[in-house]
Amino acid sequence: MDPLRRFTIPIKGLSLGTHPFEFEITKSFFSHFEDSPIDNGKFKVVIDLDKRIDMMVLDFHIVGSFNTACDRCLEKFDLPINRDHNLIVKITSEMQDDDEVIYITDAQTELNLAKYIYEFIILSIPIVKVTDDENIHTCNEEVWNFLEKNEEEKDSRSNPIWDQLKGFIEN
């Protein structure tokens, strides 16, 4: 049995209008995706599916956190995620290829959202994984002091190559 089957929603037989779906994402979900940057996370995904005659608009609201290392001090902490994403699914008789829109045939009875949930969570990860919110995480003071000390030493040292270039600016 497919372990991601529980992320499949029925689309045949749904009436026109908005339909809510809710999924809990845990550590086991990420193990089904190769080279996932998230090992341990917990998320709640709420999806509002707006079914129309020839298309569906899915609004994803993702709230949760995952365990990662701080990019400043390498201390482990839970990084919160709170993002919204949209997905447009067009129902057509012939398949098309588009990066912005998902096309499905009118004969398809269900839609598995696991891949899209995973992609939206991964896209929500900030480039720099730090937080300045003191309630969530503070950097390791020992590492932070070491970095500040090295920065001060680096500023006080002179580099002969840059010193020669500084002479060009002054002239």
C-alpha positions in Angstrom: 0.0 0.0 0.0 1.2 3.5 -0.8 2.1 5.3 2.4 1.3 8.7 0.9 -2.2 7.5 -0.1 -3.8 9.4 2.8 -2.9 12.6 1.0 -5.3 11.7 -1.9 -8.5 13.7 -2.2 -11.5 12.7 -4.2 -12.4 15.1 -7.0 -15.1 13.1 -8.9 -18.4 13.7 -7.2 -17.4 16.9 -5.4 -20.0 19.5 -5.8 -19.1 23.0 -7.1 -17.9 25.3 -4.4 -15.4 25.3 -1.6 -14.3 22.1 0.3 -11.8 22.1 3.2 -9.2 19.4 3.7 -6.7 19.1 6.6 -3.5 17.1 6.9 -1.0 16.5 9.6 2.6 16.2 8.4 5.1 14.4 10.6 8.6 13.1 10.4 7.6 10.0 8.5 6.2 12.1 5.6 9.6 13.5 4.8 11.3 10.0 4.7 9.3 9.2 1.5 11.2 11.9 -0.4 14.8 11.4 -1.5 17.4 13.8 -0.1 14.8 15.8 1.8 16.3 18.8 3.6 13.9 18.3 6.4 14.4 15.2 8.7 12.2 16.1 11.5 9.2 18.4 11.2 5.6 18.8 12.2 3.2 20.8 10.1 -0.6 21.3 9.7 -1.7 21.8 6.2 -5.2 23.3 5.6 -6.4 23.2 2.0 -9.4 25.0 0.7 -10.4 23.5 -2.6 -12.6 25.7 -4.8 -14.1 23.5 -7.4 -15.4 25.1 -10.6 -16.8 23.7 -13.8 -13.5 23.2 -15.6 -10.9 23.9 -12.9 -10.0 23.8 -9.2 -8.2 26.4 -7.2 -6.4 24.9 -4.1 -5.3 27.3 -1.4 -2.7 25.8 0.9 -2.0 27.2 4.4 1.0 25.6 6.0 1.8 26.1 9.7 4.4 24.2 11.7 8.1 23.9 12.3 11.1 21.7 11.6 14.3 21.0 13.5 17.4 22.5 11.8 20.8 24.0 12.7 21.2 27.8 13.0 23.3 29.2 10.2 25.1 31.5 12.7 26.0 29.2 15.5 25.0 25.7 14.4 22.8 25.3 17.4 19.8 23.0 16.8 16.4 24.7 17.0 12.8 24.5 15.7 12.3 26.9 12.8 8.7 28.0 12.4 7.0 28.1 9.0 3.7 29.9 8.3 3.1 30.3 4.5 0.3 30.3 2.0 0.5 28.8 -1.5 -1.9 28.4 -4.4 -2.3 25.6 -7.0 -4.5 25.7 -10.1 -5.7 22.4 -11.5 -7.4 22.5 -14.9 -9.7 19.7 -16.0 -9.3 18.9 -19.7 -9.8 16.1 -22.2 -6.2 16.3 -23.4 -3.1 16.5 -21.3 -0.9 19.6 -21.5 2.4 20.6 -20.0 2.7 23.8 -18.0 4.8 24.8 -15.0 2.2 27.1 -13.5 -0.9 24.9 -13.9 -1.6 21.2 -13.3 -3.7 19.5 -16.0 -5.7 16.4 -15.3 -8.1 14.5 -17.5 -11.8 14.6 -16.8 -11.7 10.9 -16.2 -9.5 11.2 -13.2 -11.4 10.5 -10.0 -8.8 11.6 -7.3 -5.8 13.8 -6.9 -2.8 13.0 -4.7 -1.5 16.1 -3.0 1.6 14.7 -1.2 4.1 15.9 -3.9 2.6 19.5 -3.8 2.5 19.6 0.0 6.2 18.5 0.1 7.2 21.1 -2.5 5.3 23.9 -0.8 6.9 23.1 2.6 10.4 23.0 1.0 9.8 26.3 -0.8 8.8 27.8 2.5 12.3 27.2 4.0 14.1 30.5 4.3 17.5 30.8 2.6 19.1 31.8 5.9 18.0 29.7 8.8 18.2 32.0 11.8 15.8 33.6 14.1 16.1 36.8 16.0 13.0 36.1 18.1 14.4 35.6 21.6 11.4 33.5 22.6 12.2 30.8 20.1 16.0 30.6 19.9 19.1 32.4 21.0 22.5 31.7 19.4 25.1 29.7 21.3 26.9 32.4 23.2 30.3 30.7 23.1 30.2 30.4 19.3 28.9 33.9 18.9 31.7 35.4 21.0 34.3 33.3 19.0 32.9 34.7 15.7 32.9 38.3 17.0 36.5 37.9 18.2 37.6 36.5 14.8 35.8 39.4 13.0 37.6 42.0 15.1 41.0 40.3 14.5 40.3 40.1 10.8 39.4 43.8 10.7 42.6 44.8 12.5 44.9 42.8 10.2 46.1 44.4 7.1 46.2 42.7 3.7 49.1 44.0 1.4 47.1 43.5 -1.8 44.1 45.6 -0.5 46.5 48.2 0.9 48.0 48.7 -2.6 44.5 49.1 -4.1 43.6 51.6 -1.4 46.4 53.7 -2.8 44.7 53.9 -6.1 41.5 55.2 -4.6 43.4 57.9 -2.7 45.1 59.2 -5.8 
